[in-house]
Amino acid sequence: MPASIENITADCKVCSIPIEAKKELCSICITQKLTRGKWTLVIIWLLRDGEKRFSQLNKEIPQIKQGPLTLQLKELVNVGLISRKAYNEIPPKVEYSLTPKGREFLQVMQAMDVWGKGYFSEVLKPNMGL
């Protein structure tokens, strides 16, 4: 089921986590639901420096096919982390950029970047023989 505010709200309403635990876990669960797409975090990170066209994102993520990229972008628009601006011209021109909530999420991404670099240098790099 694609991510949307309605789907996330519906999931939360029927969540079976005990009410005591919900107070502590709901925020983490919601964040996980908003960012669960395979390419979601990569797309957000690539948009940190400004707007990009679909073709730019497709080139910067060579492993992704057009269909999954389209789906991930729609989901990110639906949950309010990115915006989509379509221009009335031929050929069609569409640009994606972070919304204020998406830019706010960059703080989380920056913390993940720092943590990931530390993990790589302390744990992965030595085991890779680098």
C-alpha positions as CSV (number, residue, x, y, z in Angstrom):
1,M,0.0,0.0,0.0
2,P,1.5,3.4,-1.0
3,A,2.4,5.8,1.8
4,S,-0.1,8.5,2.3
5,I,-1.3,10.5,5.3
6,E,-4.6,8.6,5.1
7,N,-2.9,5.2,5.1
8,I,-0.6,6.1,8.0
9,T,-3.5,7.5,10.0
10,A,-5.5,4.4,9.4
11,D,-2.6,2.1,10.4
12,C,-2.1,4.1,13.6
13,K,-5.8,3.8,14.5
14,V,-5.8,0.0,14.4
15,C,-2.3,-0.4,15.8
16,S,-2.2,-3.2,18.4
17,I,0.7,-1.8,20.5
18,P,-0.4,-1.3,24.1
19,I,-1.3,2.3,24.9
20,E,1.6,2.6,27.4
21,A,4.1,1.7,24.7
22,K,2.4,3.9,22.0
23,K,3.5,7.0,23.8
24,E,7.1,6.0,23.4
25,L,6.9,4.2,20.0
26,C,4.4,6.1,17.8
27,S,6.8,8.8,16.7
28,I,9.4,6.2,15.6
29,C,6.8,4.1,13.9
30,I,5.4,7.1,12.0
31,T,8.9,8.1,10.9
32,Q,9.6,4.6,9.7
33,K,6.3,4.5,7.7
34,L,7.2,7.9,6.1
35,T,10.7,6.7,5.0
36,R,10.2,3.0,4.3
37,G,10.6,3.2,0.6
38,K,13.8,1.7,-0.8
39,W,14.9,4.9,-2.3
40,T,13.1,7.4,-0.1
41,L,16.2,8.5,2.0
42,V,18.4,8.7,-1.1
43,I,15.9,10.9,-2.9
44,I,15.5,13.2,0.1
45,W,19.3,13.4,0.4
46,L,19.7,14.3,-3.3
47,L,17.2,17.1,-3.0
48,R,19.0,18.7,0.0
49,D,20.8,21.2,-2.3
50,G,17.7,22.3,-4.2
51,E,15.2,21.3,-6.8
52,K,15.8,18.6,-9.4
53,R,14.0,17.3,-12.4
54,F,12.9,13.7,-12.7
55,S,15.7,13.0,-15.3
56,Q,18.4,14.4,-12.9
57,L,17.2,12.1,-10.1
58,N,17.1,9.1,-12.4
59,K,20.7,9.8,-13.5
60,E,21.9,10.3,-9.9
61,I,20.4,6.9,-8.9
62,P,21.5,4.7,-11.8
63,Q,20.1,1.5,-10.1
64,I,16.5,2.7,-10.0
65,K,14.0,2.1,-12.8
66,Q,11.6,4.9,-13.9
67,G,8.5,3.1,-12.4
68,P,9.9,2.8,-8.8
69,L,11.3,6.3,-9.0
70,T,7.8,7.7,-10.0
71,L,6.2,5.7,-7.2
72,Q,8.6,6.9,-4.6
73,L,8.3,10.5,-5.7
74,K,4.5,10.3,-5.6
75,E,4.6,8.9,-2.0
76,L,7.0,11.6,-0.9
77,V,4.6,14.2,-2.3
78,N,1.6,12.5,-0.7
79,V,3.2,12.6,2.8
80,G,4.3,16.1,2.4
81,L,8.1,15.7,2.4
82,I,8.7,16.9,-1.2
83,S,6.8,19.1,-3.6
84,R,6.2,18.7,-7.3
85,K,6.0,21.6,-9.6
86,A,4.8,21.0,-13.2
87,Y,5.4,23.6,-15.9
88,N,3.0,24.0,-18.8
89,E,5.5,23.5,-21.6
90,I,6.5,21.0,-24.2
91,P,8.4,18.8,-23.5
92,P,6.9,18.5,-20.1
93,K,9.0,19.9,-17.3
94,V,8.5,18.8,-13.7
95,E,10.7,19.7,-10.7
96,Y,10.9,18.2,-7.3
97,S,12.1,20.0,-4.1
98,L,11.9,19.5,-0.4
99,T,9.0,21.0,1.5
100,P,9.6,22.7,4.9
101,K,8.9,19.4,6.6
102,G,11.4,17.7,4.2
103,R,14.1,20.3,5.0
104,E,13.4,19.7,8.7
105,F,14.0,16.0,8.1
106,L,17.4,16.8,6.8
107,Q,18.6,17.2,10.4
108,V,17.8,13.5,10.9
109,M,19.5,12.6,7.6
110,Q,22.7,14.6,8.7
111,A,22.8,12.7,11.9
112,M,22.4,9.4,10.0
113,D,25.3,10.6,7.7
114,V,27.6,11.2,10.6
115,W,26.7,7.9,12.2
116,G,27.0,6.0,9.0
117,K,30.5,7.4,8.2
118,G,31.6,6.4,11.7
119,Y,30.2,2.9,11.4
120,F,31.9,2.5,8.0
121,S,35.3,3.6,9.2
122,E,35.2,1.7,12.5
123,V,33.4,-1.5,11.5
124,L,33.0,-2.0,7.8
125,K,36.2,-0.5,6.4
126,P,38.6,-2.7,8.5
127,N,36.6,-5.8,7.5
128,M,36.8,-4.9,3.8
129,G,40.6,-4.7,3.9
130,L,40.6,-1.0,3.1
